[in-house]
Amino acid sequence: MDEIRSFLLAIIESSADAIIGLRSDGEVISWNPGARRIYAYAAEEMLGTSIARLFLPDRLDELHRLLANLRRGEQLHHYQSTHLRKGGIPFPVSLSLSPVIESFGRVVGASFIARDLSERFQIEKSLHETEQRYRQWKSSLELAQQIQETLLPSPEELKGDLDLYARTLYSEEIGGDYYDLFTPRSQPEHLTGLAVGDVSGHGTGAALLMAMAKGVLQTEVEHFPFDLVAIMNRLNRFFCDFVEAGRMMTLFLALIDQRSRLLSWCSAGQGPVYVYRYSGQHFEELPCTGPPLGALDAVEYESRTLELHDNDILVIGTDGLWEACSPQGEMFTIERVRQLLATWQHKPAAEICEGILARVREFHQRETLDDDTSLMIVKIPARAQLTEAEASP
């Protein structure tokens, strides 16, 4: 019996919970080290005093109700309340109370066990605050997605005399890849301006920089509607003067004259860009004409021209396309892009673009890509054959 008593006493002494012995009227008759740690009262301060000392003054009726239940022999488990530490500091507790009954069935006291819930409540509070912040962040992100969607031309806006289609897949909810058509008010209808770009990095920062670059581009297009070099120089000045060091953007600007079939372009590190020659069944790579925007302060960009022919295909992508990796670490490569395009050359631009992007996702085998990925396909329509009546003066 003494061994069992010693064992039980050791359990009480080593418990992290407050284990307090009470008389039926609430007088404290035992006070373990756990009670001292939780309530900050030493045993000599509590023994012989009422347990009411630990209750909020305006909740003493709660104590009277608990003691009345104990005197009727009722137990109570995991009852949450608020107690006071020494110095009047309130904190949350979980209470378990059991009556101590003598051999004749009379309740002579109670076992009062209290567990400090401060840490748990703090964790729950932090989790709640984190959830609230997450919901606010998600709501803001959804708004940012909607805004970014409005920055990119819709499929309807891409329709015109050219068979043109573009699509972007972001590695996060928003990103820094960019494609656009630019048509200044003074531009003749037979000229189509287009742009494909990639801001370094991805996510929110890249998306904001992309939006700023789009705004600057639209402004400069109005000032220099046919001068790709002037537009690119002004964009580079913007990046060098107003964007933090190390943040750059590759950009391909082009004008297609549907009458002369001339393609004029200026490329700030955006590549490789290809023209698929339908008649010869081969690819021609369009060289870059300058470094990425923001890479060098004192630089003058150049433009080039190339004649296009019936059914030629202009292919402009960002590096996320050919650098997409399989789970084994193998890259998709530009060669696969070229092979797919050559195989699907007879398809409309939208089918070619969506088909290639679908193959990239299938190759990647994961829900999201590692980098933002964009692709623009432009097919040059065949000239209509003139009838004799149309050809005669």
Secondary structure, DSSP 4 states (H G I P E B T S, - for coil): -HHHHHHHHHHHHH-SSEEEEEETTSBEEEE-HHHHHHH---HHHHTTSBGGGGB-GGGHHHHHHHHHHHHTT--EEEEEEEEEETTTEEEEEEEEEEEEE-TTS-EEEEEEEEEE-HHHHHHHHHHHHHHHHHHHHHHHHHHHHHHHHHHSPPHHHH-SSSEEEEEEE-SSSS-SEEEEEE--TTS-TTEEEEEEEEESS-SHHHHHHHHHHHHHHHHHHHHSTT-HHHHHHHHHHHHHHHS-TT--EEEEEEEEETTTTEEEEEEEB---EEEEETTTTEEEEEPP-BPPBTT-SS-----EEEE--TT-EEEEE-HHHHT-B-TTS-B--HHHHHHHHHHTTTS-HHHHHHHHHHHHHHHH-SSS-SS-EEEEEEEPPPPPPPPHHHH--
